[in-house]
Amino acid sequence: MEGRAQAYEDFQVVTVFIGGGTPSLLGPEGIGRILETLRRCYRVLPGAETTLEANPGTVDRKSLTGYYKAGVNRLSLGLQSSWDGELKTLGRVHTWGQFLEAYEGAVAAGFSHINVDLMSGLPGQTSASYQATLRRVAQLVPAPEHISAYSLILEEGTDFARRFEAGSLELPDEETERALYGLTEQVLRAYGYGRYEISNYAKEGCECRHNLGYWTRENYLGFGVGAASLVENIRFQNGADLQAYLGDPLGQRELEQRLSVAEQMEEYMFLGLRLTAGIEAERFYEIFHCGLEQIYGDVIRKHVARGLLVYREGEAGRTLCLTPKGLDLANYVMADFLEPKPLESGPSI
């Protein structure tokens, strides 16, 4: 952080996100040193959203008070499920009871900005158990202002993936998983949460500013092993070798790429369409000096005809958005924006 500070002295830091694993294992003193270094070396604006990811089993009221005093003002707790059996299958070390202790400790420490991470498509998960998890979290007092709900993804090379390949782990089929995932918005809407991104729900005005910046392609700097950055349309990533990184943290980069205009457009589309607010046609023109239809006309017409995309008129002018069906099939829609493609049949809806 210190070594890069001079190159980015003009940057204004509006959000800080400490994640990527279990940073809460570092403890309040270590997190405090990181934040103090950031404030000393960079222009961190007053009130900057500062998020710490934490697993419920790694924090208590004392440590949470320490994080809050160190400058963390937003907490993201990785619950995943409120059922101990599902958590055990996932290999999580915490229980629902430990989550409740962590949540109550966070509130007592002073945190008012709290996100809870949930997961659908778990082995043995049913519609009833998933809905119960959603309701239990939404009914917490005080209620978390933000809930993230992701589908389980099997990462190649993980123990979870190996167990699935060996046949010792049974996951819901695609139709069941889509039905489970579709329950999220239905249940959370009743508790005052609005869906603002494919996997994220928030009380009004409580959207995660850090994630919004990522999806709208704001500049960001990543520190640490394997961390990625995007600065003025140059994307780079730190090396993944811990010892090499510690020996030369400024020189260890595995990837550095200046994005072409076409690549910038692709990112703008597939990231921006994740947001329910969609892509502003006028803003696209301001950035790229050409119209949406000029570049993606065939793709847009194809998915409008299939009921997956829609143009809406509002205060921001004409915006291109995924429909509810489109949100469910977002990966299929977004793939077509990676490069101009001819019309194709696509999945049945």
Secondary structure, DSSP 8 states (H G I E B T S, - for coil): -TTTGGGGTT-EEEEEEE-SS-GGGGHHHHHHHHHHHHHHHSEEEEEEEEEEEE-GGG--HHHHHHHHHHT--EEEEEEE-S-HHHHHHHT-S--HHHHHHHHHHHHHHT---EEEEEEES-TT--HHHHHHHHHHHHTSSS--SEEEEEE----TTSHHHHHHHTTS-----HHHHHHHHHHHHHHHHTTT-EEEETTEEESTT---HHHHHHHTT--B---STT-EEEETTEEEEE-S-HHHHHH-TTT-EEEEEE--HHHHHHHHHHHHTTBTT-EEHHHHHHHHSS-HHHHHHHHHHHHHHTTSEEEEEETTEEEEEE-HHHHHTHHHHHHTTSS----------
